[in-house]
């Protein structure tokens, strides 16, 4: 066993533990919270990898501090709190009002249900308004609760203020109305800032995932020129060791130097494309040359295509500019191209085709593959957050939902055509931008992206 971490676990035998047996049987296992050898609450994610007739198991222990901070931030009023329990009612993440991980929560409704369930429950002589939703893997119940008196406090306060306004008369009504309006504006402004911050984190996470999917191909694509450069520099050293250097060897040295220059230029194209894609997510919109942007995306995508034996074709016509965020367009097309490669990888004569053309005042970009396709019953759900047809651990179910929101914010739409076993075509439709015309508004701030499905 190999172990990296702060605990003395290198010599521990996990063969008899529950998680070991589950991951050997299923290939992937996400545990509930438990103490284990380290004696502190934690949960694990374990994956089995087959190699010849043997196998390895990679186990990661997840620090719960991050989840505690996220849940603690989801706070409303003075009594609102969020916690997580498992199917047996044991705290996985306890509420801020009390309790420790693995204590029995006493939450009365652990039955299965679809979607979000809202109900009124009593506990400890207090009445709570509770909303709960089951997390599919691991099977945890996420619960938010708030005392009903706290929930309705703003309504009671508003009623009291209304009565005072009525009694105070015209001047009092004017003063209180202005004060209430200003307070509401401040609250809305704060909520908008929080929403923008969360949206930015979501977009950055999506771009990071896209870069991760490209990383294997990019590493392979850069490694080949480096191997060539290493061979050539050894050859140059051998030729330069002779004194004086013959004319024939001098020519060899010059040719080797030229080859090194070409390999360096090749690495430069790849890294520049990756750097452009990895810039911070900004929503500032401008007139974008879509053909140039798609060519840059093809450069960094072609590296992965070569590694996975996928033919990547381009058919980019003459395109008018579009008024959009370059960073958001990069994220949309990176996600669509990566999805197409995921669907076609491993299939005979795997192919991904990127087409772009102008039509009727619009610019259309399609990403087509000859992969596994999408069953008809799933087409209406593919833009729903957390819905994915990829294997467990492969996709988050957020990529297409984010793309759908980004394209809508740019005044466009995404169309889908697919047939199971034959492949899929995703077409992004954006309004063309006429040079010299007025920009569609000042949008030099982060857009609100709502990853909301159509079905």
N, C-alpha and C positions, 0 to 999 in steps of 0.2 A: 504494500500500500504506500502511496505517496500522499503527503499532507502538507499544506501550506496554511499557516494561521498561528494565532497566539496561544493555542491550547496544546497540551501534551497528549496528542492523539495518534502519533505515528505508529505505535505498536498495538493499537486497539483492534480487536477482532469484531467486525461488523456482520459476519456471516449469519449469525442467529437473530439479527435485528429484523423488525417487521419491514422497514423500508428496503432492506437489501433483497428480501424475498420478493417484494412487490416489483421492484425495478427489473430483477432478473426475469420475472414472468411477463411483465407488460412492456418493458423497454423504456418507459418514462413514468416517473412517480413524483407527485407533489404532496408533501406530508401536511398533517395538521401540526399545530404547535406542540412541542414536547421538550423534555429536559435532556435526554440522551446522556452521553458520557461527560459532556461539559457541565451539566448541572444547572444550566440556565435556559429559560424558554427561548426556543428558536424553531424555525421550520426549514425544510430542505427541498431542493429540486435535484433529482438524480436522473441521469440518462445513461443507458447502456449502449456501448459501441462494439460491434462485432469486428473481429480481425481474424481471418482464417478460421480455425476451429476454436479459437479462444475469444474472450471478450474483456472489455474494460468498462468500468463504471465511473463516470464523472459525477461527483456530488458537490453541490454548492450550498453553503449555509447562508441563509438570508437574514440580515440584521433587521430587526423589527422597528428600529428607531425611526426609519423613514416613514413607515406606515403610520406610526404613532403621530408624527408631525403632520402628515397629510390629514388624518382623521381629526386631530385637534384643531386644524384650521377650519374644518367644516362646522362652524359654530354659529348658532343663531340665538339672539336674545341672551338671557342669563342662565337658562337651564338647558338649552339645546346641546346635545352631545351625540357622538357617533361611536359605535363599537362593532366588533365582529365576533360571532360565535360559530362553533362548528355544529354538526348535526346532533351531537349529544348535549348541546347547550353550554359547552365550556368556552370561556373567554379565550379568543385568539389575540385580539387587541381589546383591552378593557376600556370602559368609559372613563372620562376624566373625573367623574364624581366618586370613583372608588372601584376597588377590585384589582386583582392581579391576574396575569395570564394563567390559564388552566384552572382558575376557580370556576365553580358552577354559577352561571349567570342568573338562572331562574327565569329566563325569558320564556313566556308561556306558549308562544306560537312558533313551533319548529317544523310545522308541516310543509310539504312541498307546495309551491304556487308559482304561477307564471308571471313574469314582469314585476312591477313594483306594487306592493300591497300596502295600503294605508288603512289604519284602524286605531281605535281608541282603547287603551289598556290601562288597568289599575295595578299599582304596585306600591307597597309601603304607604298606604293611605293617601297616595297621590294619583292623579289621573294624567296619563300621557297620551299625546298624539304621536303614533309611531308609523314610520314608513320603512319597509324592508324589501330586500331583493336578494335572491340567491346568486352567488358567484359560482359558475359551473365547475371550475377546476382551480383549486380544491373546492370541495362542496362546503362553502362558508356562507353564512347569512350576514349581510351588511345591514345594520340597523341604525336609523336616526330617530331619536325621540326628543320630545320637548313637552314640558308641562303645558296642559291646555290653558291654564291661566296666563302663562307666558306667551302662548301662541296668540291668544285673543287680546292681550294687553294693548297692542296698538289700536285695536278697534274700540276698546273701552276708552282709551285715552282720547281717540278722535271724537267719540261721542261726547265726552266731557267738555272737550275744547269747543265742539259745536254748540253745546248748550251755553257756554260762557260767551261765545260769539253772538248768539242770539240775544242774550240778556244785555250784553254790553252796548249793542246798537251799532250804528253805522261806523263810527270811528274805531271802536274796538274791533269790529269785524274786519275792517281794512288792515289794522295793525297785525292781528293774529293771522289773517290770510297770507300777508306778505311773509311773516316769519315762518309759517308752515311751508309755504312754497319754497323759500330759500333752503330750509332744512331738507326738504325732499330733493331739491336739486343737488345738494351736497351728497346726499345718500346715493342718488343715481350716479353722480360723477364717480364716487368711490367704487360703486359696483362695476361701472364701466372700466375703470382702471384695473380692478382685480380680474375682470373677464379678459381684458387685453393681455395681462400678464400670463394667465393660464393658457390663452390661445397661442401666445408666442412659444411657451414651453412645449405645447402639443406639436406645433410646426417644426420646432427644432428636433424633437424626438423623431418625427417622421423623416426628416432629412438625414438624421444620424442612422436610422434603420436602412435607408436607401444606400448610403455610403457603405454600410456594413455588407449589404448584399453584393456591392461591386468590388469589395476589397480583395477577394480571392483572385479575381481576374486581373485587377490592377497590379497586385503583387507579382503575378506570373508575367505580366506584360513588361514590368520594369526589370524583373530578374533576368530575362533573356538578354537585353542590351548590356546589363552589368556583366553577365558571363562572357559576352563577346569582348567587352572592353578589357576584362581581366586577361583573356587569352592574348589579345593584341598587345597589351603592355608587356607581357612576358616575352612575346616575340620581338618587340622593339628592344628590350634589354639585351636579348641574345645577339641581335644584329649590331647593336651599338658597342658590344664588348670588344669587337675587333678594332685594331688601330694600325693603319688608317682604315676608315670605313670604305669598302668598295662602292663604286657607283651603283651597281646593281642592288646592294643592300640599302643604299641611301634612298633609292626609289621605293623599295619595299617599306622603309620606315615612313616615307611621305604618304604612301597609300594606306598604311595602317592608321596613321594619324587622321587621315580623311575619314576612314571608317569609324574611328572613335567619335569624331565630330558628328557623324550621322546618327550614331547610337545615342549620343547625348541629346541631340535635337529631338529624337524620338521620345526619350524620357521626359524632356521639357514639355512637349505637347500633352503628354498624359497628365503630368503633375499640374500644369496650368489649368487643364480642364477640371481636374478634381478640386483645385483651389477655388476656381470660379463657382463650382457647385456648392462648396462648403462654406461660402460666405454667410454672415448672419442673416437670419430671415427678416427682411424688411418689406413692408407693404407699399412703399412709394411706387406709384404707377407712372409709366412713361411710355413713349412710342418705342416698341420693341421690334427689332428685325428678327422675325420668327425663324426664318431660314438659317440665319447664323446661329441662333440659340440651339436649334435642332441638330445642326452639324456638330456643335460642341458636345451635346448630349450623346451623339453617336460615337464620338471619339472615346469617351470614358466607358460607354456601354460595350463597345466592340472588344475591349479587353476581356470582359467576362464571357462574351460570345465565343471567342477563340478557345477559352479554357473548356467550355461545355459543348464544343462542336456544334454551335448554332450559327446558321447563316444569317447575318444582319444586313438587310438591304435598305437603301434609301431611294426615295423618288420624290424629290422636293422641287416643286415648280416655282415660278416667280410669284412672290407673295407680297401683298401690301403690309405695312406695319400694323400692329395691334396695340391698343392702349391697355397695358397690364403691368403687373409686377414681374420683373424678370426672375426673381428668386422663387416666386410662387409658380411661375410657368415651369421652371427647372424641376421643382418638386413634383408637379403633376406628371410631367413626361417621364421623369426618372421612375416614378412609381408604376406607370403603365408599362414601360419597357421592362422593368424588373419582373412584373407580374407575367408578361408575355414570355420571358425567358424561363421563369419558373414552370409555366404551363407546358412549354415545348421541350425543356431539357430532357435528354435521355430518349427522345423519340427519333425514329429514323428520318433523316433529311429534315431535322428541326430547322425552322425558319421563322424569323421575325421581320416584318416589313413595316417601315415608317414612310407614310405618304403625307404630303401636304399640298393643298391647292386652294385657289380662291374661287368663290362662287356666290353670286348675288349679294355682294356687299359683306360677305362673311369669309373668314379663313377657317378651313377645316384641316385637322391633323388626325390621321388614323394610325393606330398601332395594331397590327394584325399578326396573329400567330397560328400555327397549325398544330397546337397542343391539344390538351385533353378536353377543352371546351367547358361550358357551364350548363348543367341541366336546366331545362325550361322552368322547373318549379322554383329554382333559386334566383332567376334573373331579377325578379322584383325585390330581392332582399340584398343585393350585392353592395348597395350604398348604405346599408344599415350599419351603424357602429357595432363593432365586435363580431360581426358576422363574417366568417371566412370559410372557404372550401379547401384551404391548404391543410396539410397534416398538422397534428398537434405539435406546438413548438416552432412551427415554421412562419406563421403569420399572426399578426395582432388583430386583424379585422378592422383597423382604423385607416389604412392607406387609402382605399377608395372613398371612404366617408369624408376624409380630409380633402381629397381631390375634388369631390362633388361640391363641397362648400367653397373651395377656392375658385373653381370655374364659375360658379353662380355669382360670386362677388365681382368677377370680372365681366359680368353681363353675358356669359355664355352658358353652354350646356354640354353634357356628356351623353352620347348615344352608345348603346351596346347591341351588338349582334353576336350570337353564339349558338353553336350546335355541339352537343356532347359528342366527343370523339373526333370532331372535325376541326375545332379551333374557335377563336374569338376575334372580334374586331371592336375596339373602343375608338370612338371618334369624338374629338374635342372640337366644338364649334364656338368661334369667338367673333365678335363684330370687328370688321376692318376699321382702321383709323385713317382718316383722310388728312394728309399733311396740310397744315394751315388752318384746320378747323379747331374749334374750341375744345379743350380737353374736358372729359366728362366729370369735372369737379376736382377739388383738392382732396386727394386721398393720401397725403404724405404722413400717414400714421398707420399703425397695425390694423388690418381689417378684422372684423369679427367673423370668425370661421365657425359655422355651425355644422358639425359632421352629422347631418340628419338624413336618414335614408328616405327613399321614395315609397317603400312598401312597408 
